[in-house]
Amino acid sequence: MKKTVIAYLHTHWDREWYREYEVFRIRLLRVFDNVLDLLEAQQIPCFYFDGQTSALQDYLEIRPEKLNLVKNLIQEKRLFIGPFFTLVDEFLTDKNSFEHNLKMGLDYSRSLGCTDFIGYLADTFGHSKQVTKVFKEFGIDKCIVWRGCSGDIPSEFKFCGIDTVNLIRGYFMDFFSTQFDIDKKAQYLKDNLDKIAKKSSDVLLLPIGADHLGVEKDIVQQIKDVNTYLDDYEIKLGSPFEYFELVKDNFSKFEWNDELRDNSKTFILSGSYSSRLDVKRLNTECCYKLPLVDKLQKQFKFGYDNLIAYAYKLLLQNQAHDGICGCSLDDVHAENIMRYKKILQICQTIIDEFRFKNELKAINLGDKPFTGYLEFESCKELDYCQKISSRKGFDNNILQDTQKIPITEDYRDIYTYLAEVRNLKPLELVSIPKMTAETDLEVTDNSISNSKISLKVIGNNILINNDIQLEFVDYIDNGDSYNDGPVADDEGITADIISTKKQMDGSLRSSLKIETSFFDVIVSLDKYSELLKFNIEWNNDEINHLVQAKFILNDKITKTYSEDFNELIERAFEPDYDIRQNLPKTRGIEAKSNTAPMQRFVWANDLGIFTKGITQYEVFKDMLSIPLLRATGVISNPKNSSRSTPAGPPLETPALQQLGKNKAEFAVYCGDVNGYERNLEQLYPQVVA
């Protein structure tokens, strides 16, 4: 008896990638015009619109006259949309943004009459185990995945408690759009169906579609013709929902309760987590500030709910996976950066309005008391706070007063101060307190310390708490936006220390400047703080290289804890594995890597690292490294040493080299993993002043 193949028509719509958004949108008009024509004429039974709504919204913005037709098709269960607003990367998106993405997509989908939803993750670069928790919170009990599934995982399985389909051969199936004769199409189909069948029951799922690809007008006839050549399979056009119903008894037969990041069968493209770190920095900053100012404007009834919703839409547009992963055209990422800047402009203006109405005051918007240090600006000379810098500008009181405009004579010094806050209760609004005289800070021309942590420079060595060594190492990287391209036996070039000098000696904060052969490193430390903070700004004038901050610990690293969806997850590592000794020799292989994604934190062997937009780490022997810069110059390099097959178009992207000004910020503490909870708000405070 022939096995039943449920084939669903779809298109995978990256709103921007190797073409700009507006270019792809014009293509979208042509692709979806055709889909609607085929649906309206009953020439195809149904269409699955990629699990997101942003493409449909982009379409209807230009074709508003199609809205009623779209609604009717959705209500007839012939057009399926949502649940997401856009298809984001799971490891680079925090929980709050992921929830907003689902809520926005579900609200829009339901407004058009859609009631059936699948957590559709067909092309994301591996899968976080945290996403299933969010799906459950939103009432979604089905999921489709592909990348990151090991060879052991069948077509149907339980992924952290949710019925999940593994697209064994992926979502990219364009054979019906080729110019091959029908017998060759049938043979190609048979080869793929045979591989799917090995992991499936008597019912198989087959996607028909690909990136930005339209539906063939004769698709129904082509399937009829192909079926005459297939001895073991009968292809039937349907929907993923029909498939889920037919195989509902299979899911409980195999369970997987961890993340999906195996690359033995599929590319997970892990180099994207260090590609275009400028974009990652902006994303991290926006993900921190946007929910904070939303709390602020709600607390003070500023009436900016619609403005916040607009800012979230900009953020989620940027978090589409080819954008946030840094693997698109330079012009695409220039648009990303402009959207991020708009979000930050909105955030800063709302904060400035609070400061105008509550001058020299602070409020705790978190859910627990806050003790720590706050930076704020004022044009006043304040002797009860520590002055840490100054700039030229206009007084915020003039800029925010709608009855005033700034004039040249108002251009003056604006000071940045550091204030000490102790036990500020949730929603408590207080005047900026006076700093206390006592301090535990000590800084010299080659060391900085307090009662919790120390750093000193001895010769060419940077030592943290006397036993952890920090190095800055530069490696060759002949890769691309998707994967590192390491060179076998490349041991890298380690930065030399040229000089050290005390930069600031304050009672609340002190700092040390370390001049290296790569760049200057500013190390700062606050009174009673566990965190050594590192700030590095430099001009990159080299191409095709990877610069890492490398922490040499006392023992080999076999496990880490890192932040994922605002929670800590544990990962196991083989510390002796060296990618440079395991580069692939045959096509179709992506080298295993000891790198992993993170959001803002990683811990190993009693060292915790917080970052601001550094979203990857690497383990090797007793070393924990984070990338400060990864500079390459092509979306997909067909000669990438770590991936023997292209992952996208070989388009040159000069801005991917990150030439010019660069910045890296991170902080470290020594101690157990619980330091994550203690110290997170020191870098990302829920207090506004």
C-alpha positions as CSV (number, residue, x, y, z in Angstrom):
1,M,0.0,0.0,0.0
2,K,1.2,3.5,-0.8
3,K,2.2,5.8,2.0
4,T,0.2,9.1,2.2
5,V,2.2,12.3,1.7
6,I,0.5,15.4,3.0
7,A,2.1,18.2,1.0
8,Y,1.6,21.8,2.0
9,L,2.1,24.8,-0.2
10,H,4.1,27.6,1.3
11,T,6.7,30.3,0.8
12,H,9.5,31.2,3.2
13,W,9.5,35.0,3.4
14,D,12.6,36.7,4.7
15,R,11.4,40.3,4.6
16,E,15.0,41.4,4.0
17,W,18.2,39.4,3.3
18,Y,20.2,39.3,0.1
19,R,17.8,42.0,-1.2
20,E,16.5,45.0,0.6
21,Y,13.0,45.1,2.2
22,E,11.4,47.3,-0.5
23,V,12.8,45.1,-3.3
24,F,11.5,41.9,-1.7
25,R,8.2,43.6,-1.0
26,I,7.6,44.2,-4.7
27,R,8.4,40.5,-5.3
28,L,5.9,39.7,-2.5
29,L,3.2,41.5,-4.3
30,R,3.7,39.3,-7.4
31,V,4.0,36.1,-5.4
32,F,1.0,36.6,-3.2
33,D,-1.2,38.1,-6.0
34,N,-0.7,34.7,-7.7
35,V,-1.4,32.7,-4.5
36,L,-4.7,34.6,-3.9
37,D,-5.7,34.1,-7.6
38,L,-5.1,30.4,-7.3
39,L,-7.0,30.2,-4.0
40,E,-9.9,32.3,-5.2
41,A,-10.2,30.1,-8.4
42,Q,-10.1,26.9,-6.3
43,Q,-7.0,25.8,-8.2
44,I,-5.2,25.0,-4.9
45,P,-6.9,23.9,-1.7
46,C,-4.9,26.0,0.8
47,F,-1.7,27.9,1.5
48,Y,0.5,28.2,4.6
49,F,1.9,31.7,4.9
50,D,5.2,30.9,6.7
51,G,4.0,31.1,10.3
52,Q,4.2,34.9,10.4
53,T,2.0,37.9,9.7
54,S,4.5,40.6,8.8
55,A,4.6,39.6,5.2
56,L,0.8,39.7,4.9
57,Q,0.7,43.1,6.6
58,D,3.4,44.4,4.2
59,Y,1.3,43.1,1.3
60,L,-2.0,44.5,2.5
61,E,-0.4,47.9,3.1
62,I,0.0,48.1,-0.7
63,R,-3.0,46.0,-1.6
64,P,-5.7,47.1,0.9
65,E,-8.5,46.1,-1.6
66,K,-7.5,42.4,-1.0
67,L,-8.4,42.5,2.7
68,N,-11.9,41.0,2.5
69,L,-10.7,38.2,0.2
70,V,-7.9,37.4,2.7
71,K,-10.4,37.4,5.6
72,N,-12.7,35.0,3.7
73,L,-9.9,32.6,2.8
74,I,-8.7,32.6,6.4
75,Q,-12.2,31.9,7.8
76,E,-12.6,29.1,5.3
77,K,-9.4,27.6,6.6
78,R,-7.7,27.8,3.2
79,L,-5.2,30.5,4.2
80,F,-3.2,30.0,7.4
81,I,-1.3,32.9,9.0
82,G,0.6,33.5,12.3
83,P,1.2,33.0,15.1
84,F,4.3,35.2,14.9
85,F,4.6,38.7,13.7
86,T,8.0,37.9,12.2
87,L,10.3,34.9,12.3
88,V,13.0,35.8,14.8
89,D,16.2,34.1,15.9
90,E,15.4,32.2,19.1
91,F,18.8,32.6,20.7
92,L,19.2,36.3,20.0
93,T,15.7,37.2,21.2
94,D,15.0,37.7,24.9
95,K,11.8,36.4,26.4
96,N,10.0,39.8,26.5
97,S,10.6,40.4,22.8
98,F,9.6,36.8,21.9
99,E,6.3,37.2,23.8
100,H,5.6,40.6,22.1
101,N,6.3,38.9,18.8
102,L,3.7,36.2,19.5
103,K,1.2,38.6,21.0
104,M,1.4,40.9,18.0
105,G,1.1,38.1,15.5
106,L,-1.7,36.3,17.3
107,D,-3.7,39.5,17.8
108,Y,-3.5,40.3,14.1
109,S,-4.2,36.8,13.0
110,R,-7.3,36.5,15.2
111,S,-8.6,39.9,14.0
112,L,-8.8,38.3,10.6
113,G,-10.4,35.2,11.8
114,C,-7.5,32.7,12.1
115,T,-7.9,30.2,15.0
116,D,-5.3,27.5,14.1
117,F,-1.7,28.0,15.0
118,I,1.6,26.1,14.9
119,G,4.9,27.3,16.4
120,Y,6.5,27.4,12.9
121,L,10.3,27.5,13.2
122,A,11.2,25.9,9.9
123,D,14.4,28.0,9.2
124,T,15.7,29.3,12.5
125,F,19.3,28.4,13.2
126,G,18.7,25.8,16.0
127,H,16.0,25.9,18.6
128,S,15.9,27.1,22.2
129,K,14.2,24.8,24.7
130,Q,12.7,27.9,26.3
131,V,10.4,28.6,23.3
132,T,8.0,25.7,24.2
133,K,7.3,27.3,27.6
134,V,6.2,30.5,25.8
135,F,4.1,28.5,23.3
136,K,2.3,26.9,26.2
137,E,1.6,30.2,27.8
138,F,0.0,31.4,24.6
139,G,-2.0,28.2,24.1
140,I,0.0,26.9,21.2
141,D,0.4,23.1,21.4
142,K,2.1,22.3,18.0
143,C,5.6,23.1,16.7
144,I,7.5,22.6,13.4
145,V,11.4,22.6,13.4
146,W,14.3,21.5,11.2
147,R,17.8,22.9,11.9
148,G,19.5,21.4,14.9
149,C,17.8,18.0,15.0
150,S,20.1,15.1,15.4
151,G,19.8,12.0,13.3
152,D,18.1,10.2,16.2
153,I,15.0,12.4,16.1
154,P,12.1,11.1,14.1
155,S,9.5,13.1,12.1
156,E,7.2,13.3,15.1
157,F,8.4,13.8,18.7
158,K,7.7,15.7,21.9
159,F,10.0,18.7,22.1
160,C,10.0,19.8,25.8
161,G,6.4,18.7,26.1
162,I,5.0,20.0,22.8
163,D,3.9,17.9,19.8
164,T,6.6,18.7,17.3
165,V,7.3,17.8,13.6
166,N,10.9,17.5,12.4
167,L,11.1,18.5,8.7
168,I,13.6,15.7,7.9
169,R,14.6,17.2,4.5
170,G,13.9,20.8,5.4
171,Y,11.4,23.3,4.2
172,F,13.2,24.1,0.9
173,M,11.5,22.0,-1.8
174,D,11.5,23.8,-5.1
175,F,11.5,20.8,-7.5
176,F,8.0,21.6,-8.9
177,S,9.4,25.0,-10.1
178,T,12.3,23.5,-11.9
179,Q,12.4,22.9,-15.7
180,F,13.0,19.1,-15.4
181,D,10.8,16.6,-17.1
182,I,8.1,15.1,-14.9
183,D,9.9,11.8,-14.6
184,K,13.0,13.5,-13.2
185,K,10.9,15.5,-10.8
186,A,9.3,12.2,-9.7
187,Q,12.7,10.6,-9.1
188,Y,13.9,13.6,-7.1
189,L,10.8,13.4,-5.0
190,K,11.2,9.7,-4.5
191,D,14.8,10.2,-3.3
192,N,13.6,12.8,-0.7
193,L,10.5,10.9,0.3
194,D,12.5,7.7,0.9
195,K,14.7,9.7,3.4
196,I,11.7,11.2,5.1
197,A,10.0,7.8,5.2
198,K,12.9,6.3,7.2
199,K,12.0,8.7,10.1
200,S,8.2,8.6,9.6
201,S,5.1,6.4,9.9
202,D,2.8,5.6,7.0
203,V,2.0,9.3,6.7
204,L,4.7,11.8,5.6
205,L,4.8,15.6,5.6
206,L,6.2,17.3,2.5
207,P,6.7,21.1,2.2
208,I,6.3,22.5,-1.3
209,G,8.0,25.9,-1.5
210,A,11.2,27.8,-0.9
211,D,12.6,31.2,-0.1
212,H,10.5,33.9,-1.8
213,L,9.2,31.4,-4.3
214,G,5.8,31.5,-5.9
215,V,3.3,28.6,-6.4
216,E,3.3,27.0,-9.9
217,K,-0.1,27.6,-11.6
218,D,-0.2,23.9,-12.7
219,I,0.9,22.5,-9.3
220,V,-2.2,20.3,-8.9
221,Q,-1.7,18.8,-12.4
222,Q,2.1,18.3,-11.7
223,I,1.3,16.4,-8.5
224,K,-1.2,14.2,-10.4
225,D,1.4,13.4,-13.0
226,V,4.2,12.7,-10.4
227,N,1.9,10.4,-8.5
228,T,1.7,8.1,-11.6
229,Y,5.5,7.6,-11.3
230,L,5.6,6.9,-7.6
231,D,5.1,3.3,-6.5
232,D,5.4,3.8,-2.8
233,Y,3.8,7.2,-2.2
234,E,0.6,9.2,-2.9
235,I,1.0,12.9,-2.6
236,K,-2.1,14.9,-1.5
237,L,-2.2,18.6,-1.1
238,G,-3.3,19.7,2.4
239,S,-2.2,21.6,5.4
240,P,0.2,20.9,8.3
241,F,-2.8,20.8,10.6
242,E,-4.2,17.9,8.6
243,Y,-0.9,16.1,9.1
244,F,-0.8,16.7,12.8
245,E,-4.2,15.2,13.2
246,L,-3.3,12.1,11.2
247,V,-0.1,11.4,13.2
248,K,-1.4,12.5,16.6
249,D,-0.6,9.2,18.3
250,N,3.1,9.2,17.2
251,F,4.4,12.2,19.2
252,S,4.7,10.5,22.6
253,K,6.9,7.8,21.2
254,F,10.0,10.0,21.3
255,E,10.9,12.8,23.7
256,W,13.5,15.5,23.5
257,N,13.9,17.8,26.5
258,D,16.9,19.9,25.6
259,E,17.8,22.6,23.0
260,L,18.2,21.6,19.4
261,R,21.7,22.6,18.2
262,D,23.1,19.4,16.6
263,N,24.7,20.2,13.3
264,S,25.5,16.6,12.1
265,K,22.5,16.6,9.7
266,T,21.7,20.3,9.3
267,F,23.7,23.6,9.3
268,I,23.0,25.7,12.4
269,L,25.3,28.5,11.1
270,S,26.6,29.4,14.6
271,G,29.0,32.0,13.3
272,S,26.0,34.3,12.9
273,Y,26.1,34.9,16.7
274,S,29.3,36.9,16.3
275,S,28.5,38.4,12.9
276,R,28.0,42.2,12.9
277,L,28.3,42.7,16.7
278,D,27.4,46.4,16.2
279,V,23.8,45.2,15.4
280,K,23.8,42.8,18.4
281,R,24.9,45.7,20.7
282,L,22.0,47.9,19.5
283,N,19.5,45.0,19.8
284,T,20.6,44.3,23.4
285,E,20.3,47.9,24.4
286,C,16.9,48.3,22.8
287,C,15.7,45.0,24.5
288,Y,16.7,46.5,27.8
289,K,15.5,50.1,27.5
290,L,12.2,49.6,25.7
291,P,10.4,47.6,28.4
292,L,12.0,49.9,31.0
293,V,10.6,53.1,29.5
294,D,7.2,51.3,28.9
295,K,7.0,50.8,32.7
296,L,8.1,54.4,33.2
297,Q,5.5,56.0,30.9
298,K,2.8,53.8,32.4
299,Q,3.7,54.6,35.9
300,F,3.6,58.4,35.2
301,K,0.6,58.2,32.8
302,F,2.5,59.8,29.9
303,G,0.1,58.3,27.4
304,Y,2.6,56.8,25.1
305,D,1.2,53.2,24.7
306,N,0.8,53.6,20.9
307,L,4.4,55.0,20.7
308,I,5.7,52.0,22.6
309,A,3.8,49.6,20.3
310,Y,5.3,51.4,17.3
311,A,8.8,51.0,18.8
312,Y,8.2,47.3,19.4
313,K,7.2,46.8,15.8
314,L,10.5,48.4,14.7
315,L,12.3,46.1,17.1
316,L,10.6,42.9,15.9
317,Q,11.2,43.9,12.3
318,N,14.9,44.0,13.1
319,Q,14.8,40.6,14.9
320,A,13.8,38.7,11.8
321,H,16.5,36.1,11.8
322,D,18.5,37.2,8.7
323,G,18.6,40.7,10.2
324,I,19.5,40.0,13.8
325,C,21.9,37.2,12.8
326,G,23.9,39.7,10.7
327,C,23.8,37.8,7.4
328,S,22.2,40.2,5.0
329,L,23.3,43.0,2.6
330,D,25.0,46.0,4.0
331,D,22.1,48.2,3.1
332,V,19.7,45.9,5.0
333,H,21.8,46.3,8.1
334,A,22.0,50.0,7.6
335,E,18.2,50.0,7.8
336,N,18.4,47.8,10.9
337,I,20.7,50.3,12.6
338,M,18.4,53.2,11.7
339,R,15.4,51.4,13.2
340,Y,17.4,50.7,16.4
341,K,18.4,54.3,16.6
342,K,14.7,55.3,16.3
343,I,13.9,53.0,19.2
344,L,16.6,54.5,21.3
345,Q,15.5,58.0,20.4
346,I,12.1,57.2,21.7
347,C,13.4,55.6,24.8
348,Q,15.8,58.5,25.6
349,T,13.1,61.1,25.0
350,I,10.7,59.4,27.4
351,I,13.5,59.2,30.0
352,D,14.3,62.9,29.4
353,E,10.6,63.8,29.9
354,F,10.7,62.0,33.3
355,R,13.8,63.9,34.2
356,F,12.2,67.2,33.2
357,K,9.2,66.5,35.5
358,N,11.2,64.9,38.2
359,E,14.6,66.7,38.3
360,L,17.4,65.0,40.2
361,K,15.1,62.1,41.3
362,A,15.3,58.4,40.8
363,I,12.6,55.7,40.7
364,N,12.9,52.0,41.0
365,L,10.7,50.3,38.3
366,G,11.8,46.8,39.3
367,D,10.1,44.3,41.6
368,K,12.7,44.2,44.3
369,P,14.8,46.8,46.3
370,F,17.8,48.2,44.5
371,T,21.2,48.9,45.8
372,G,23.9,50.1,43.4
373,Y,25.1,53.0,41.3
374,L,23.3,55.2,38.8
375,E,24.7,57.4,36.0
376,F,22.7,60.6,35.3
377,E,23.3,63.9,33.6
378,S,22.8,67.4,34.8
379,C,24.1,70.9,33.9
380,K,24.4,71.7,37.6
381,E,27.5,71.4,39.6
382,L,26.7,68.8,42.2
383,D,29.2,68.2,45.0
384,Y,27.4,65.2,46.5
385,C,27.8,62.9,43.6
386,Q,31.0,61.7,41.7
387,K,31.5,63.5,38.4
388,I,32.8,61.0,35.8
389,S,32.6,62.9,32.5
390,S,31.3,66.0,30.7
391,R,30.1,67.0,27.2
392,K,28.7,70.1,25.5
393,G,24.9,70.3,24.9
394,F,21.6,71.9,25.8
395,D,20.0,71.7,29.2
396,N,17.3,69.0,29.3
397,N,14.9,71.5,31.0
398,I,15.0,73.7,27.9
399,L,14.7,70.8,25.4
400,Q,11.7,69.3,27.2
401,D,9.9,72.5,27.9
402,T,7.4,73.0,25.0
403,Q,7.2,76.7,25.8
404,K,11.0,77.1,25.2
405,I,13.4,76.6,22.4
406,P,17.2,76.4,22.8
407,I,19.4,79.3,21.5
408,T,23.2,79.4,21.0
409,E,23.7,81.0,24.4
410,D,22.1,77.9,26.0
411,Y,24.9,75.7,24.7
412,R,26.9,74.7,27.8
413,D,28.6,71.9,29.8
414,I,26.5,68.9,30.7
415,Y,28.0,66.6,33.4
416,T,27.6,62.9,33.9
417,Y,27.5,62.0,37.6
418,L,27.5,58.7,39.5
419,A,25.1,58.4,42.4
420,E,25.0,55.8,45.2
421,V,21.6,54.3,45.9
422,R,20.8,52.1,48.9
423,N,17.7,49.9,49.3
424,L,15.5,51.9,46.9
425,K,12.1,50.1,47.2
426,P,10.0,49.2,44.2
427,L,8.2,52.2,42.7
428,E,9.8,54.5,45.3
429,L,10.6,57.9,44.0
430,V,13.4,59.7,45.8
431,S,15.8,62.6,45.4
432,I,19.3,61.7,44.2
433,P,21.0,60.8,47.5
434,K,24.4,62.2,48.7
435,M,27.3,59.8,48.4
436,T,28.9,58.5,51.6
437,A,32.6,59.1,52.3
438,E,33.8,55.6,53.0
439,T,35.2,53.5,50.2
440,D,37.0,50.2,49.6
441,L,38.4,51.2,46.3
442,E,42.1,51.2,45.6
443,V,43.7,52.1,42.2
444,T,47.4,52.5,41.2
445,D,49.1,52.8,37.9
446,N,49.0,49.0,37.4
447,S,46.2,47.7,39.6
448,I,42.6,48.2,40.7
449,S,40.7,46.5,43.5
450,N,38.1,46.7,46.2
451,S,37.1,44.2,49.0
452,K,35.4,41.9,46.4
453,I,37.7,41.6,43.4
454,S,41.0,42.8,42.0
455,L,42.9,43.2,38.7
456,K,46.6,43.8,38.3
457,V,49.0,44.0,35.5
458,I,52.4,42.3,35.9
459,G,54.7,42.6,33.0
460,N,52.7,41.3,30.0
461,N,50.0,39.6,32.1
462,I,46.6,40.8,33.2
463,L,45.5,38.9,36.3
464,I,42.1,38.8,37.9
465,N,42.1,37.8,41.6
466,N,45.7,36.7,41.1
467,D,44.8,33.5,39.3
468,I,42.6,34.2,36.2
469,Q,44.6,35.4,33.3
470,L,43.0,37.7,30.6
471,E,44.5,37.8,27.1
472,F,43.4,39.5,23.9
473,V,44.0,37.3,20.8
474,D,43.6,37.9,17.1
475,Y,42.9,35.0,14.7
476,I,42.6,34.7,11.0
477,D,38.9,34.3,9.9
478,N,38.3,33.4,6.2
479,G,34.6,32.7,6.9
480,D,31.5,34.6,6.3
481,S,28.4,35.9,8.0
482,Y,27.2,32.4,8.8
483,N,30.3,30.6,10.0
484,D,33.8,31.3,11.3
485,G,36.5,30.3,8.8
486,P,39.4,29.2,11.0
487,V,42.8,28.2,9.6
488,A,44.3,24.9,10.8
489,D,47.1,25.4,13.3
490,D,46.5,29.2,13.7
491,E,47.5,29.9,17.2
492,G,46.6,33.6,16.9
493,I,48.5,36.7,17.8
494,T,48.3,37.8,21.5
495,A,48.2,41.5,22.3
496,D,51.2,42.9,24.1
497,I,50.8,45.3,27.0
498,I,52.5,48.6,26.3
499,S,51.6,50.7,29.4
500,T,49.1,51.0,32.2
501,K,47.9,54.1,34.0
502,K,45.5,55.1,36.7
503,Q,42.7,57.0,34.9
504,M,40.1,57.9,37.6
505,D,40.4,57.7,41.4
506,G,37.0,58.2,42.9
507,S,35.2,57.1,46.1
508,L,32.3,55.5,44.1
509,R,34.2,54.5,40.9
510,S,37.8,54.2,39.9
511,S,39.4,53.1,36.6
512,L,42.6,51.9,35.1
513,K,43.8,52.3,31.5
514,I,45.6,49.4,29.9
515,E,47.3,50.3,26.6
516,T,47.8,47.2,24.4
517,S,49.2,46.6,20.9
518,F,45.6,46.1,19.8
519,F,43.6,48.8,21.6
520,D,43.2,50.6,24.9
521,V,41.2,48.9,27.6
522,I,39.5,50.9,30.3
523,V,38.8,48.8,33.4
524,S,36.5,50.3,36.0
525,L,35.3,49.2,39.4
526,D,32.6,50.5,41.7
527,K,32.7,50.7,45.5
528,Y,31.7,47.3,47.1
529,S,31.0,45.9,43.6
530,E,31.8,42.3,42.5
531,L,32.1,43.5,38.9
532,L,35.2,44.5,37.0
533,K,33.8,46.4,34.0
534,F,35.7,46.5,30.7
535,N,35.2,49.2,28.0
536,I,37.1,49.0,24.7
537,E,36.8,51.4,21.8
538,W,39.1,51.3,18.8
539,N,39.4,51.6,15.1
540,N,39.5,48.3,13.2
541,D,41.7,48.6,10.1
542,E,42.1,44.9,9.3
543,I,39.9,42.4,7.4
544,N,39.1,38.8,7.8
545,H,40.0,38.3,11.5
546,L,38.5,37.4,14.8
547,V,39.5,39.2,18.0
548,Q,38.6,37.5,21.3
549,A,38.9,38.3,25.0
550,K,40.3,35.0,26.4
551,F,40.0,34.1,30.1
552,I,42.4,31.3,31.2
553,L,40.9,29.5,34.2
554,N,42.2,26.9,36.6
555,D,40.6,23.7,35.1
556,K,39.3,22.4,31.9
557,I,35.7,23.6,31.2
558,T,33.2,20.8,30.9
559,K,30.0,22.8,31.4
560,T,28.7,26.3,31.2
561,Y,25.7,28.2,32.3
562,S,24.5,31.0,30.0
563,E,21.5,33.2,29.6
564,D,18.7,32.1,27.3
565,F,15.3,33.8,27.4
566,N,16.3,35.5,30.6
567,E,17.0,32.2,32.4
568,L,20.2,30.2,32.8
569,I,20.6,27.0,30.9
570,E,23.4,24.4,31.3
571,R,25.5,23.2,28.4
572,A,28.1,20.4,28.3
573,F,31.3,20.7,26.4
574,E,34.2,18.5,25.2
575,P,37.0,20.9,26.3
576,D,39.7,19.2,24.2
577,Y,37.8,19.5,20.9
578,D,39.6,21.8,18.4
579,I,37.7,23.0,15.3
580,R,40.9,23.8,13.6
581,Q,41.9,20.1,13.7
582,N,38.4,19.0,12.5
583,L,37.7,21.1,9.4
584,P,35.5,19.2,6.8
585,K,37.0,17.6,3.8
586,T,33.8,16.6,1.9
587,R,30.7,18.5,0.8
588,G,27.6,18.9,2.9
589,I,29.3,19.1,6.3
590,E,29.4,22.0,8.8
591,A,32.2,21.6,11.3
592,K,31.2,21.0,14.9
593,S,32.2,24.0,17.0
594,N,32.7,24.7,20.7
595,T,31.0,28.1,20.3
596,A,27.5,28.7,21.6
597,P,25.0,31.5,21.7
598,M,24.2,33.5,24.8
599,Q,22.2,36.6,25.5
600,R,23.9,38.7,28.3
601,F,25.8,36.2,30.5
602,V,28.0,33.1,30.6
603,W,29.6,31.3,33.6
604,A,32.2,28.6,33.8
605,N,34.5,27.4,36.6
606,D,33.7,30.3,39.0
607,L,34.0,33.1,36.4
608,G,30.9,35.0,35.4
609,I,30.9,37.2,32.3
610,F,28.2,39.8,31.6
611,T,28.1,41.4,28.2
612,K,26.4,44.2,26.3
613,G,25.7,42.8,22.9
614,I,28.4,40.1,22.8
615,T,26.2,37.1,22.1
616,Q,28.6,34.2,21.7
617,Y,31.2,32.4,23.7
618,E,33.8,29.6,23.0
619,V,35.2,26.9,25.2
620,F,38.6,25.3,24.6
621,K,40.5,23.4,27.3
622,D,40.7,25.8,30.3
623,M,39.8,28.9,28.3
624,L,36.5,30.8,28.1
625,S,36.5,33.3,25.2
626,I,34.1,36.0,23.9
627,P,34.4,37.7,20.5
628,L,35.1,41.4,20.5
629,L,35.0,41.6,16.7
630,R,34.5,39.1,13.9
631,A,35.3,40.7,10.6
632,T,34.5,39.0,7.3
633,G,33.3,40.3,3.9
634,V,30.7,38.1,2.2
635,I,27.3,36.7,3.1
636,S,28.3,33.2,2.2
637,N,31.9,32.2,1.3
638,P,31.8,29.1,-0.9
639,K,35.3,28.3,0.3
640,N,34.6,28.7,4.0
641,S,36.9,26.2,5.7
642,S,34.3,25.2,8.3
643,R,31.4,24.6,6.0
644,S,32.0,22.7,2.8
645,T,28.8,23.9,1.1
646,P,27.4,27.4,0.5
647,A,24.8,28.6,3.0
648,G,23.6,31.5,0.9
649,P,24.6,33.8,-2.0
650,P,28.3,34.8,-2.3
651,L,27.5,38.5,-2.2
652,E,30.2,40.8,-1.0
653,T,29.4,42.9,2.1
654,P,32.2,45.3,2.8
655,A,30.6,46.7,6.0
656,L,30.7,43.2,7.4
657,Q,34.4,43.8,7.9
658,Q,33.5,46.3,10.6
659,L,36.2,48.7,9.6
660,G,36.4,51.9,11.5
661,K,35.1,52.5,15.0
662,N,34.2,49.5,17.1
663,K,33.2,49.0,20.7
664,A,33.0,46.2,23.2
665,E,31.7,46.2,26.8
666,F,31.7,43.4,29.3
667,A,32.1,42.8,33.0
668,V,33.3,39.9,35.1
669,Y,33.0,38.6,38.6
670,C,34.6,35.6,40.4
671,G,32.3,33.3,42.3
672,D,29.5,30.8,41.9
673,V,26.8,31.0,39.2
674,N,24.4,32.7,41.7
675,G,26.3,35.9,41.0
676,Y,24.1,36.2,37.9
677,E,21.1,37.1,40.1
678,R,23.1,39.3,42.3
679,N,24.8,41.4,39.6
680,L,22.5,41.5,36.6
681,E,20.8,44.7,37.7
682,Q,24.2,46.4,38.3
683,L,24.6,46.4,34.5
684,Y,20.9,46.5,33.5
685,P,19.3,48.5,36.4
686,Q,15.5,48.8,36.6
687,V,16.0,52.3,38.0
688,V,15.7,55.6,36.1
689,A,17.4,58.8,37.3
